[in-house]
């Protein structure tokens, strides 16, 4: 009989901290800013790769043989708080200490603390601090924080640009902002005013960048009067004045319709350069097995559709709904039981199988281009793998083929256009759930090498330790289930075990390592896909163990209730899904 004492690790940690506070068995003193902190080399090495390398017994660093070490360029209070965190798992993050903690945790490579700092800072984003927070997050390689902060800046730019912090941002940040079509600003005239405000805040050093910045404005949408003023302004170079003249002529042609050809070209460019201030989610249902055959097709749903469709809007208008509909191209490769990962604008589909064999082909769909493109094949042909975007990287883990399940994992190296090895799972699994949350990758449930036996076990990847470790087991063993993250909680839904299909739903709290039951689905469901939209979880297609399904159920985690939703056009088994974003335009065009 296997027995696990859930309380023992807490007792062990408390005892180690008592030893530290009493000075018992401590073998190193850390000197920071005139203060001394005693600790145990083995404990520090277990948590921090920085200390592990420093204290390595091979003697690479002189500190491995010394009982006193000095840390430079870090805050002593931050080091004190981090040592307490190492020994107790507790830390208080405040507005005052968060940035010193960020610097110290980066130096000491305490990744689990990075996750808490990231979460704290994301909860504090405002129009007054978002720009500096974006700069700092890039400086310290907080990828998720950087992406979320930039998105916040773009959605609230009309407020951000009025603040004092805007006048202090470096040129590269302003260029990054202006490069985005998503930019919530009243109009290009307002954007011009913000640029001039930024330049005039340091005219001597910034005036040389004025032409570059003005060129990033959609001049086709700037009023005639403003264009005339720019044309006559001595600050601008001749090349820019010539460009402004072109747009003046374009506006005249549009107004008086003197030259239909010029008018047409001008209108096309005006649309292509149109900015938008918001976005709306679109759920994609991709591939799967339908009518006994692997499918390449994609259907979608968004607000304003009366049913699922095979066409996607170029944008959504606040008054007129979805506009400029185009057919969603089919995948290059028909497949089901594939792995999937997505960000705001791209979905990645990896491996799976078709009607006759396992696949290693990978492809990605960009909603902005409405196009599928191929990536290099994954190193192994697999179905039932998991995939996730983690710290800006595409990672795939586990899966199975005719030789059984694998624990192997790979990471996509975009610069080299190739796959490289990623730390393997602690045990083989397939048809498991894979998610990224709280600074970790989680792999949950699935089948082991015995394809009939579902697992209760789960594990998480710690970037700090560069390895996987077990977490608390789910209440029920399950495979081929759905999983999603909402508000930093993990939800596992339905699936199948060796006995039957499942309706049950469990929620996992990464902070406490605990599972809780939630309201079950209306019917058992497995081999379905999951999408999250506006903090609701959509369970799409799959099988009820008897029939392939085209119906959809929606779960609201905040009310713990299920609701029926519009059914897809066709039944799909082993499909994948993603929620991507398209422009939402409020102004008339």
C-alpha positions as CSV (number, residue, x, y, z in Angstrom):
1,X,0.0,0.0,0.0
2,X,1.3,3.4,-0.9
3,X,1.0,6.1,1.7
4,X,1.8,9.8,1.4
5,X,1.8,12.1,4.4
6,X,0.6,15.5,3.1
7,X,1.6,17.2,6.3
8,X,5.2,15.9,6.6
9,X,6.7,18.4,4.0
10,X,5.3,21.3,6.1
11,X,6.9,19.9,9.3
12,X,10.2,19.4,7.5
13,X,10.2,22.9,6.2
14,X,9.3,24.3,9.6
15,X,12.1,22.3,11.3
16,X,14.7,23.5,8.7
17,X,13.6,27.1,9.4
18,X,13.9,26.5,13.2
19,X,17.4,25.3,12.6
20,X,18.3,28.4,10.6
21,X,16.8,30.8,13.2
22,X,18.7,28.9,16.0
23,X,22.0,28.8,14.0
24,X,22.1,25.0,14.2
25,X,24.0,23.2,11.4
26,X,24.3,26.5,9.4
27,X,27.3,26.4,7.2
28,X,27.2,29.6,5.2
29,X,26.9,33.3,6.1
30,X,25.6,35.6,3.4
31,X,26.8,39.2,3.5
32,X,24.6,41.9,1.9
33,X,24.9,45.6,2.5
34,X,26.6,45.3,5.9
35,X,24.1,42.7,7.2
36,X,24.7,39.0,7.7
37,X,22.3,36.1,7.1
38,X,23.1,32.5,8.1
39,X,21.7,29.5,6.2
40,X,22.4,26.0,5.0
41,X,24.2,25.5,1.7
42,X,22.2,22.3,0.9
43,X,18.8,24.1,1.4
44,X,19.8,27.1,-0.7
45,X,21.2,24.8,-3.4
46,X,17.9,22.8,-3.5
47,X,15.9,25.9,-4.4
48,X,18.3,28.2,-6.3
49,X,20.4,27.2,-9.4
50,X,22.5,30.3,-8.6
51,X,23.5,28.8,-5.2
52,X,23.7,25.3,-6.5
53,X,26.3,26.3,-9.0
54,X,28.2,28.4,-6.4
55,X,28.3,25.6,-3.8
56,X,28.9,22.8,-6.2
57,X,31.4,20.3,-4.7
58,X,33.6,20.2,-7.8
59,X,35.1,23.5,-6.7
60,X,34.4,25.5,-9.8
61,X,33.8,28.6,-7.7
62,X,35.9,29.5,-4.7
63,X,32.7,30.1,-2.7
64,X,32.1,26.3,-2.6
65,X,34.9,26.1,0.0
66,X,34.1,29.3,1.9
67,X,31.7,29.8,4.8
68,X,31.1,33.5,4.0
69,X,29.9,34.9,0.7
70,X,29.0,38.5,-0.4
71,X,26.2,39.4,-2.7
72,X,26.5,42.7,-4.6
73,X,24.0,45.0,-6.2
74,X,21.0,43.6,-4.3
75,X,18.8,45.0,-1.6
76,X,19.5,43.4,1.8
77,X,15.8,43.5,2.9
78,X,14.9,41.7,-0.4
79,X,17.5,39.0,0.3
80,X,16.2,38.6,3.9
81,X,12.7,38.2,2.5
82,X,13.8,35.7,-0.1
83,X,15.7,33.6,2.5
84,X,12.5,33.5,4.6
85,X,10.6,32.5,1.5
86,X,13.0,29.6,0.8
87,X,12.6,28.2,4.3
88,X,8.8,28.9,4.8
89,X,7.2,29.4,1.4
90,X,5.8,32.7,2.8
91,X,6.5,36.2,1.6
92,X,4.8,39.5,1.6
93,X,5.0,41.5,-1.6
94,X,4.3,45.2,-1.4
95,X,4.5,48.3,-3.5
96,X,7.7,49.2,-1.7
97,X,9.6,45.9,-2.0
98,X,8.4,44.4,-5.3
99,X,11.1,45.8,-7.5
100,X,14.0,44.9,-5.1
101,X,12.5,41.4,-4.9
102,X,12.3,41.3,-8.7
103,X,16.0,42.1,-9.0
104,X,17.1,39.7,-6.2
105,X,15.0,36.8,-7.4
106,X,16.4,37.2,-10.9
107,X,19.9,37.1,-9.6
108,X,19.2,34.1,-7.4
109,X,17.0,32.4,-10.0
110,X,14.0,31.8,-7.7
111,X,11.5,31.1,-10.4
112,X,8.6,30.3,-8.1
113,X,9.0,33.7,-6.5
114,X,9.0,35.3,-10.0
115,X,5.6,33.8,-10.6
116,X,4.2,35.6,-7.4
117,X,5.9,38.9,-8.4
118,X,4.4,38.6,-11.8
119,X,0.9,38.0,-10.4
120,X,1.3,40.9,-7.9
121,X,2.4,43.3,-10.6
122,X,-0.3,42.3,-13.0
123,X,-2.9,43.1,-10.3
124,X,-1.4,46.7,-9.9
125,X,-1.4,47.8,-13.6
126,X,-2.9,51.3,-14.0
127,X,-2.8,54.0,-16.6
128,X,-0.3,55.8,-14.4
129,X,2.3,53.0,-14.0
130,X,1.8,50.7,-17.1
131,X,4.5,52.2,-19.2
132,X,7.3,51.9,-16.6
133,X,6.0,48.5,-15.7
134,X,6.3,47.5,-19.4
135,X,9.9,48.7,-19.5
136,X,10.8,46.9,-16.3
137,X,9.2,43.6,-17.3
138,X,11.2,43.6,-20.5
139,X,14.4,44.4,-18.6
140,X,13.9,41.4,-16.3
141,X,12.5,39.0,-18.9
142,X,9.0,38.8,-17.4
143,X,7.4,37.7,-20.7
144,X,3.8,37.3,-19.6
145,X,3.8,40.5,-17.7
146,X,5.3,42.3,-20.6
147,X,2.7,41.0,-23.0
148,X,-0.2,41.7,-20.7
149,X,1.0,45.2,-19.9
150,X,1.5,46.1,-23.5
151,X,-2.0,44.9,-24.3
152,X,-3.3,47.1,-21.4
153,X,-1.4,50.1,-22.8
154,X,-2.8,49.6,-26.3
155,X,-6.4,49.3,-25.0
156,X,-6.1,52.4,-22.8
157,X,-3.7,54.5,-24.8
158,X,-6.0,57.5,-25.0
159,X,-5.6,57.8,-21.2
160,X,-2.0,56.6,-20.9
161,X,-0.8,59.2,-23.4
162,X,-2.2,62.0,-21.3
163,X,-0.1,61.1,-18.2
164,X,3.3,62.3,-17.2
165,X,4.9,58.9,-17.5
166,X,4.3,58.9,-21.2
167,X,6.8,61.8,-21.6
168,X,9.5,59.7,-20.1
169,X,9.3,56.5,-22.2
170,X,12.2,55.7,-24.5
171,X,11.9,55.9,-28.3
172,X,11.8,52.1,-28.8
173,X,8.7,51.8,-26.6
174,X,6.9,54.5,-28.4
175,X,7.7,52.9,-31.8
176,X,6.5,49.6,-30.4
177,X,3.1,51.2,-29.5
178,X,2.8,53.1,-32.8
179,X,3.5,49.9,-34.7
180,X,0.3,48.3,-33.4
181,X,-3.0,48.5,-35.3
182,X,-4.7,47.8,-32.0
183,X,-4.4,51.3,-30.4
184,X,-7.3,52.8,-28.6
185,X,-7.0,56.5,-29.6
186,X,-9.7,58.8,-30.7
187,X,-8.3,59.4,-34.1
188,X,-5.0,59.9,-35.9
189,X,-5.2,63.6,-35.2
190,X,-5.1,62.8,-31.5
191,X,-2.2,60.4,-32.0
192,X,-0.3,63.2,-33.8
193,X,-0.9,65.5,-30.8
194,X,0.5,62.8,-28.5
195,X,3.6,62.4,-30.6
196,X,4.3,66.1,-30.7
197,X,3.8,66.2,-26.9
198,X,6.4,63.5,-26.4
199,X,8.9,65.2,-28.8
200,X,8.5,68.7,-27.2
201,X,9.2,67.2,-23.7
202,X,12.8,66.9,-24.8
203,X,13.0,68.8,-28.1
204,X,16.8,68.9,-28.3
205,X,17.2,65.1,-28.2
206,X,13.9,64.0,-29.8
207,X,13.3,66.3,-32.8
208,X,15.6,64.1,-35.0
209,X,13.0,61.3,-34.5
210,X,10.0,63.4,-35.5
211,X,9.9,62.4,-39.2
212,X,10.2,58.7,-38.3
213,X,7.3,59.0,-35.8
214,X,5.1,61.0,-38.1
215,X,5.6,58.4,-40.8
216,X,4.0,55.8,-38.4
217,X,0.8,57.8,-38.3
218,X,-2.0,56.8,-40.7
219,X,-1.9,60.1,-42.6
220,X,-4.8,59.0,-44.8
221,X,-7.0,59.4,-41.7
222,X,-5.7,62.8,-40.6
223,X,-7.9,65.8,-41.3
224,X,-7.1,68.1,-44.2
225,X,-6.4,71.1,-42.1
226,X,-3.8,69.3,-40.0
227,X,-2.1,68.0,-43.1
228,X,-1.8,71.5,-44.5
229,X,-0.3,72.6,-41.2
230,X,2.3,69.8,-41.2
231,X,3.2,70.5,-44.8
232,X,4.1,74.1,-43.9
233,X,5.9,73.3,-40.7
234,X,9.7,73.9,-41.0
235,X,10.4,71.1,-38.5
236,X,9.6,68.4,-41.2
237,X,12.0,67.2,-43.9
238,X,11.2,67.6,-47.6
239,X,10.6,63.8,-48.0
240,X,7.9,63.8,-45.4
241,X,6.3,67.0,-46.9
242,X,6.1,65.2,-50.3
243,X,4.3,62.3,-48.6
244,X,1.9,64.7,-46.9
245,X,1.2,66.2,-50.3
246,X,0.2,62.8,-51.6
247,X,-2.4,62.4,-48.8
248,X,-3.7,65.9,-49.3
249,X,-4.3,65.0,-52.9
250,X,-5.9,61.7,-51.8
251,X,-8.4,63.5,-49.6
252,X,-9.2,66.0,-52.4
253,X,-9.8,63.1,-54.8
254,X,-12.1,61.3,-52.3
255,X,-14.0,64.5,-51.6
256,X,-14.7,65.6,-55.1
257,X,-14.4,62.2,-56.9
258,X,-12.3,63.8,-59.6
259,X,-10.2,60.7,-60.1
260,X,-11.9,57.4,-59.4
261,X,-8.7,55.4,-59.7
262,X,-6.9,57.6,-57.2
263,X,-10.0,57.5,-55.0
264,X,-10.1,53.7,-55.0
265,X,-6.4,53.3,-54.2
266,X,-6.6,55.8,-51.5
267,X,-9.6,54.1,-49.9
268,X,-7.9,50.7,-49.9
269,X,-4.8,52.2,-48.2
270,X,-7.1,54.0,-45.8
271,X,-8.7,50.7,-44.7
272,X,-5.5,48.8,-44.6
273,X,-4.0,51.4,-42.2
274,X,-7.1,51.8,-40.0
275,X,-6.5,51.4,-36.3
276,X,-9.0,49.9,-33.9
277,X,-9.4,50.4,-30.2
278,X,-10.8,47.0,-29.0
279,X,-10.9,43.3,-30.0
280,X,-13.4,40.5,-29.8
281,X,-12.9,36.8,-29.3
282,X,-13.6,34.2,-31.9
283,X,-13.8,30.5,-31.0
284,X,-12.3,28.1,-33.6
285,X,-13.2,24.4,-33.8
286,X,-10.5,22.7,-35.8
287,X,-10.2,19.3,-37.4
288,X,-11.2,16.1,-35.5
289,X,-12.9,13.0,-36.8
290,X,-16.2,13.5,-38.5
291,X,-18.3,10.9,-40.4
292,X,-15.6,8.3,-39.9
293,X,-12.8,10.4,-41.5
294,X,-10.2,12.8,-40.3
295,X,-11.2,16.4,-41.0
296,X,-9.2,19.5,-42.2
297,X,-12.1,21.9,-41.8
298,X,-12.4,24.8,-39.4
299,X,-15.6,26.4,-38.2
300,X,-16.0,29.4,-35.8
301,X,-18.4,31.3,-33.6
302,X,-18.4,34.9,-32.3
303,X,-20.8,37.4,-30.9
304,X,-23.1,38.5,-33.8
305,X,-23.3,35.0,-35.4
306,X,-26.6,33.2,-35.2
307,X,-24.8,29.9,-35.8
308,X,-21.3,28.3,-36.2
309,X,-19.8,29.3,-39.6
310,X,-17.0,28.4,-41.9
311,X,-16.2,32.1,-42.6
312,X,-14.4,34.6,-40.4
313,X,-14.9,38.4,-40.2
314,X,-12.1,40.7,-41.0
315,X,-13.4,43.0,-38.3
316,X,-16.5,43.4,-36.1
317,X,-18.4,46.7,-36.2
318,X,-20.2,47.9,-33.1
319,X,-23.3,48.7,-35.0
320,X,-23.3,46.4,-38.0
321,X,-21.7,43.3,-36.5
322,X,-19.2,41.0,-38.3
323,X,-17.9,42.5,-41.6
324,X,-15.9,41.5,-44.7
325,X,-16.4,37.7,-44.3
326,X,-13.8,35.4,-45.7
327,X,-13.7,31.6,-45.8
328,X,-11.4,30.0,-43.2
329,X,-8.9,27.9,-45.1
330,X,-8.8,24.2,-44.1
331,X,-5.7,22.8,-42.4
332,X,-3.1,21.4,-44.7
333,X,-3.3,18.1,-43.0
334,X,-6.5,16.2,-41.9
335,X,-6.1,15.1,-38.3
336,X,-7.7,14.3,-35.0
337,X,-6.3,13.8,-31.4
338,X,-3.7,16.5,-32.1
339,X,-2.1,18.8,-29.6
340,X,-3.0,22.5,-29.6
341,X,-1.6,25.7,-28.2
342,X,-2.5,29.3,-28.9
343,X,-1.9,33.0,-28.2
344,X,-4.1,36.0,-29.1
345,X,-3.7,35.7,-32.9
346,X,-2.1,32.3,-33.6
347,X,-3.0,28.7,-33.1
348,X,-0.5,25.8,-33.3
349,X,-1.7,22.3,-34.2
350,X,0.8,19.5,-33.7
351,X,0.8,15.8,-34.5
352,X,-2.3,13.7,-34.0
353,X,-3.4,11.1,-36.5
354,X,-5.4,10.6,-39.6
355,X,-7.4,7.6,-40.6
356,X,-4.4,5.4,-41.2
357,X,-1.3,6.6,-39.3
358,X,0.2,8.8,-36.6
359,X,1.4,12.3,-37.6
360,X,4.4,14.5,-36.9
361,X,3.3,17.4,-39.1
362,X,2.9,20.8,-37.4
363,X,1.1,23.9,-38.7
364,X,0.0,27.3,-37.4
365,X,-2.9,29.5,-38.3
366,X,-2.6,33.3,-38.1
367,X,-6.0,35.0,-37.9
368,X,-4.6,38.3,-39.1
369,X,-3.5,36.7,-42.4
370,X,-6.2,34.1,-42.5
371,X,-3.6,31.6,-43.5
372,X,-2.1,28.2,-42.4
373,X,1.7,27.8,-42.5
374,X,3.9,24.7,-41.8
375,X,6.4,24.4,-39.1
376,X,9.2,21.8,-39.0
377,X,7.8,18.4,-37.9
378,X,8.0,17.4,-34.3
379,X,10.7,14.8,-33.7
380,X,8.2,11.9,-33.1
381,X,4.9,10.9,-34.6
382,X,2.4,11.0,-31.8
383,X,-1.3,11.4,-30.9
384,X,-2.7,12.5,-27.6
385,X,0.2,14.9,-26.9
386,X,-0.2,18.2,-24.9
387,X,1.0,21.6,-26.0
388,X,1.3,25.0,-24.4
389,X,2.7,28.5,-24.8
390,X,5.0,29.0,-21.8
391,X,7.1,32.1,-21.3
392,X,6.6,32.9,-25.0
393,X,7.8,29.4,-26.0
394,X,5.9,26.6,-27.7
395,X,6.3,23.3,-25.7
396,X,4.8,19.9,-26.4
397,X,4.8,17.0,-23.9
398,X,3.9,13.3,-23.9
399,X,1.7,11.4,-26.3
400,X,1.6,7.9,-27.8
401,X,2.1,5.9,-30.9
402,X,2.3,2.3,-31.8
403,X,5.3,1.9,-29.4
404,X,3.3,3.1,-26.4
405,X,3.3,6.3,-24.3
406,X,6.2,8.7,-24.0
407,X,7.5,11.0,-21.4
408,X,9.5,13.0,-23.9
409,X,9.0,16.7,-24.4
410,X,10.2,19.2,-27.0
411,X,10.5,23.0,-27.3
412,X,10.1,25.0,-30.6
413,X,13.2,27.1,-31.3
414,X,11.8,29.9,-33.5
415,X,15.1,31.4,-34.4
416,X,16.6,28.1,-35.6
417,X,13.2,26.9,-37.0
418,X,13.7,23.6,-35.3
419,X,12.7,21.5,-32.2
420,X,15.0,20.8,-29.3
421,X,14.7,18.6,-26.2
422,X,12.7,19.8,-23.2
423,X,12.9,18.2,-19.8
424,X,10.9,14.9,-19.8
425,X,7.9,14.2,-17.7
426,X,8.4,12.1,-14.6
427,X,6.2,9.3,-16.2
428,X,4.8,8.6,-19.6
429,X,1.3,9.9,-20.3
430,X,-1.0,10.5,-23.3
431,X,-4.4,12.2,-23.7
432,X,-3.6,14.3,-20.7
433,X,-4.3,17.9,-19.9
434,X,-1.5,20.4,-20.4
435,X,-1.7,24.1,-19.2
436,X,0.5,26.9,-18.1
437,X,-0.4,28.9,-15.0
438,X,1.3,30.6,-12.1
439,X,4.7,30.3,-13.7
440,X,4.5,26.5,-14.2
441,X,3.5,24.0,-16.8
442,X,1.1,21.3,-15.6
443,X,0.5,17.9,-17.1
444,X,-2.5,16.2,-15.6
445,X,-4.1,12.7,-15.8
446,X,-4.2,10.9,-19.2
447,X,-3.3,7.3,-19.9
448,X,0.0,5.6,-18.9
449,X,1.6,2.9,-21.0
450,X,-1.4,0.7,-20.3
451,X,-3.8,2.5,-22.7
452,X,-6.8,1.3,-20.7
453,X,-5.7,2.7,-17.4
454,X,-6.4,6.4,-16.7
455,X,-4.3,8.4,-14.2
456,X,-5.2,10.6,-11.2
457,X,-1.6,11.9,-11.0
458,X,-0.4,15.2,-12.1
459,X,3.0,17.0,-12.3
460,X,4.3,20.5,-12.9
461,X,7.4,21.9,-14.6
462,X,9.5,24.3,-12.6
463,X,11.6,26.6,-14.7
464,X,13.8,27.4,-11.7
465,X,14.7,23.7,-11.1
466,X,14.3,22.8,-14.8
467,X,12.4,19.6,-14.0
468,X,9.0,18.1,-13.4
469,X,7.7,17.2,-9.9
470,X,4.4,15.6,-8.8
471,X,1.5,17.5,-7.4
472,X,-1.5,16.3,-5.5
473,X,-3.6,13.8,-7.4
474,X,-7.1,14.6,-8.8
475,X,-10.1,13.0,-7.1
476,X,-10.8,10.9,-10.2
477,X,-8.6,9.2,-12.8
478,X,-9.4,10.6,-16.2
479,X,-8.1,10.8,-19.8
480,X,-9.3,12.5,-23.0
481,X,-10.8,15.3,-20.8
482,X,-11.0,19.0,-21.3
483,X,-9.0,21.5,-19.2
484,X,-8.8,25.3,-18.9
485,X,-7.5,28.1,-16.8
486,X,-9.7,30.9,-15.5
487,X,-8.6,33.4,-12.9
488,X,-5.5,31.2,-12.1
489,X,-7.6,28.2,-11.3
490,X,-7.3,25.0,-13.3
491,X,-10.5,23.2,-14.4
492,X,-10.5,19.6,-15.5
493,X,-13.8,18.5,-17.1
494,X,-15.3,15.2,-18.1
495,X,-13.1,12.6,-19.9
496,X,-13.1,8.9,-19.6
497,X,-11.6,6.2,-17.4
498,X,-11.5,2.4,-17.6
499,X,-15.0,2.2,-16.3
500,X,-17.1,4.9,-18.1
501,X,-17.4,8.4,-19.5
502,X,-17.3,11.2,-16.9
503,X,-19.5,14.2,-16.2
504,X,-17.5,15.4,-13.2
505,X,-15.5,18.6,-13.0
506,X,-12.7,19.4,-10.6
507,X,-10.9,22.7,-9.9
508,X,-7.3,22.9,-8.8
509,X,-5.8,25.8,-6.8
510,X,-2.0,26.1,-7.6
511,X,-1.5,28.1,-4.5
512,X,-2.7,25.5,-2.1
513,X,-2.2,22.3,-4.2
514,X,-5.8,21.3,-3.6
515,X,-8.6,19.9,-5.8
516,X,-12.3,20.7,-5.3
517,X,-15.4,19.3,-7.1
518,X,-17.5,21.6,-9.2
519,X,-20.9,21.2,-10.8
520,X,-20.9,18.3,-13.4
521,X,-21.8,18.5,-17.1
522,X,-25.2,17.4,-18.2
523,X,-23.9,14.3,-20.0
524,X,-20.6,12.4,-20.0
525,X,-18.2,13.7,-22.6
526,X,-14.7,12.8,-23.8
527,X,-12.4,13.6,-26.7
528,X,-13.9,17.1,-26.9
529,X,-12.1,20.5,-27.1
530,X,-12.2,23.4,-24.8
531,X,-12.1,27.2,-25.4
532,X,-12.2,30.1,-22.9
533,X,-14.0,33.3,-23.8
534,X,-14.8,36.1,-21.4
535,X,-14.0,33.8,-18.5
536,X,-16.5,31.2,-19.6
537,X,-15.4,27.6,-20.5
538,X,-16.9,26.1,-23.7
539,X,-16.8,22.3,-24.1
540,X,-17.2,21.5,-27.8
541,X,-18.0,18.3,-29.6
542,X,-16.4,15.0,-28.7
543,X,-18.3,11.8,-27.7
544,X,-20.8,10.8,-25.0
545,X,-19.2,7.2,-25.4
546,X,-22.0,6.3,-27.8
547,X,-22.4,9.1,-30.4
548,X,-20.1,11.7,-31.8
549,X,-21.3,15.1,-30.7
550,X,-21.8,18.5,-32.3
551,X,-23.3,20.2,-29.3
552,X,-21.6,22.6,-27.0
553,X,-21.9,23.3,-23.3
554,X,-20.8,26.5,-21.5
555,X,-19.6,26.6,-17.9
556,X,-19.6,29.7,-15.8
557,X,-16.9,29.2,-13.0
558,X,-18.2,32.2,-11.0
559,X,-21.8,30.9,-10.7
560,X,-20.7,27.2,-10.9
561,X,-23.5,26.6,-13.5
562,X,-23.7,24.9,-16.9
563,X,-25.6,26.3,-19.9
564,X,-26.5,24.9,-23.3
565,X,-24.9,26.7,-26.3
566,X,-25.3,26.7,-30.1
567,X,-24.3,23.4,-31.7
568,X,-21.6,23.2,-34.4
569,X,-22.4,22.4,-38.0
570,X,-21.0,18.9,-37.9
571,X,-20.1,16.4,-35.2
572,X,-16.4,16.3,-34.4
573,X,-14.4,13.8,-32.3
574,X,-10.8,14.5,-31.1
575,X,-11.0,18.1,-32.4
576,X,-9.0,21.0,-31.0
577,X,-10.1,24.6,-30.3
578,X,-8.7,28.1,-29.6
579,X,-10.0,31.6,-28.9
580,X,-8.3,34.2,-31.2
581,X,-8.9,37.9,-31.4
582,X,-10.2,40.1,-34.3
583,X,-10.6,43.9,-34.5
584,X,-13.7,45.5,-32.9
585,X,-14.3,48.9,-34.5
586,X,-16.6,51.5,-32.9
587,X,-16.1,54.5,-35.3
588,X,-17.7,54.8,-38.7
589,X,-15.5,54.1,-41.7
